[in-house]
Amino acid sequence: MRLVTYRTAEDEGSADARVGAVVEGDRVIELATLHGAGGHPARGGMRRLITAGPEGWATVRDAVAQADPSDGVPLREVHLDAPFTPATIICGGANFADHLDETHREKPDHVEFFLKSATGVIAPGVDVRMDPALSTKYDYEVELAVVIGVPARDVPPERAFDHVFGYTIINDVSIRDQQVIPWDLKRFQLRFGEGKSYRDSAPFGPWVVTADELTDVTQLGLRTRVDGVLRQNNSMRNIIWDVPALIAYYSTYMTLTPGFVIACGTPGGPALGSDVELGADPYGRTDGVQRGAYVRDGALVECEIDSIGTLTNRYVIAP
Amino acid sequence: MRYMRFRTPDDEVHCGVIDGDDVAQLDADLTSLIRAGEDALEAAGRRALTKGGAGARATLAGLRPLPPLEPVTVVAPGPRIDPSAVRDLSGYREFYLKSAHTVQGATDPIPYRDAVGTLTYRAQLGLVMRPGTGRHVPVGSVLDAVLGAVLAAELMSIDLLRVGWEGTMWHTRFGEGASFDGSCPLGPWLATGEDLNLASVVLADASCEAPVDAATVADELAYVSRWMALGPQLLVLAGSTHGPLLRLDGAEPLIEFGAEEPRVVAQGVIAAEGTGLGTIEAPVGPGAAVAGRV
């Protein structure tokens, strides 16, 4: 299923959004209309659906399969919210070789493990407001976001996918002059708090594709375009620690609960990879990626992942 | 007033305002009231107290405290900067995040697992700000925006909270070292209004007993507000006078835990106290389930 959180024109001003499934003809069927007043896993938002577990998901899936698409509203006529607010966003960085190479990093013994505040989540189409008092080096990072649906603790890699609800896209917006701090002439401190968690730092969406529909994430292409120019271009087949490895590693230290999101890391091509001042080595690429500067005022950033879609946000200067 | 969430001996979950040896039940959800702001919270508390015998009450003793807050994000101050360093390290100040799922009640067992190694902890203030406090709050006025405070016993792993290198870049591994299950016990209550006097709070844990320095707390809140909007969705930890230290060992950065920091492993106990904020006393034990929340 492709699940969205959305509002229609008549919902303007309402605090509550709807949860729907995108069906044939790109029409959205509201899940709450598919069941009687006795209750529905999606009442209360997508987080409640995620915590309903495999039986609840199956109930919804069966109901959606029987729905009449003509009962839905056109997807192009609804306003998308972020699919949900994650319980926790775990970020795994240093996970693509081309990003390590361009930032003069070596593969660490363990995948990077930092958290990104869910207070920074914004919807597709909402502006990323760049605060010039905070940073002049706003960047982009396309990442596959894995949504946990079944609690995971000490999970072996071969059982990792049993714990996945679905997938979406996250743009791990980064402010590099707050993240990468010169330590000496050639070395740097990475601050993941200041560099990754602030206003509008986590565009998220546009929808969640459930794991029963997206069964193989190992070959998905990831791309970012800034004002139409290709800036990132890679594939999940080149990831260093794959989805099962990430789930296994993180679940060693924390119980991954329904609603957790794991951002799997970004490939080479962010503007940081061209920032010689912050230690970058902007080697030439032959895959169509054009290296460029940090995001300018008004730029349109499109983060695309195969089989999921495109997450689009404009970056604007706003104090 | 002092507000708490609790589980009764009959396994029911409620929230209420403390009145002597009793807890007078609120007529609304505490998290919603906190997010609505001070006036709504206080009004609900007054309604509960003025009901007298007509309102639902529970005896405070015998209740299992639940975390008074359900923040979206917990923000904590990074390592203290070694004051004896020859080189100025102040530019390497940082904050870090703890997963909201680490929040648990003041007496809930800490679900220890071998992977986290030796634990340490420190008593902290957990500060909740008024709705709409926002960003770039001046240090001179930020304390005026405090809605309430809760006691926290912030756990870290001595074995895992260390510097990790990736070629030319280093960072402190807060993910493994500070966001494991159960690493943020809170409670037992949220103190607001006349029941909260930051200037008189003394934090005590196994390592030390020290008054909160209001200037340090204000500095931390103002610092975080440069990045994130302060408000009920954030819980900001501050006020402890000890914890990990960022040092230079020769030319290399180093995270150090002094000999005075408590060491706890499985079968230990975490104990902390704050003036007017109650006590946290939680056993460390294996395997407790973490339910998470919707």
Interface residues (C-beta under 8 A of the other chain):
Chain A: G44 R47 R48 T51 T85 A87 T88 I90 A94 L100 T103 H104 R105 E106 K107 P108 D109 H110 E112 F113 F114 L115 K116 S117 A118 T119 G120 D131 A133 L134 P151 R153 D154 Q178 V180 I181 W183 D184 K186 R187 F188 Q189 L190 R191 F192 G193 E194 S197 Y198 R199 T252 Y253 M254 T255 T257 P258 G259 F260 G279
Chain B: V72 T73 V75 G78 G91 Y92 E94 F95 Y96 L97 K98 S99 A100 H101 T102 R113 A115 V116 R135 H136 L160 G164 W165 E166 G167 T168 M169 W170 H171 R173 F174 G175 E176 S179 F180 D181 R226 W227 M228 A229 Q233 L234 A251 P253 A289 V290 A291 G292 R293 V294
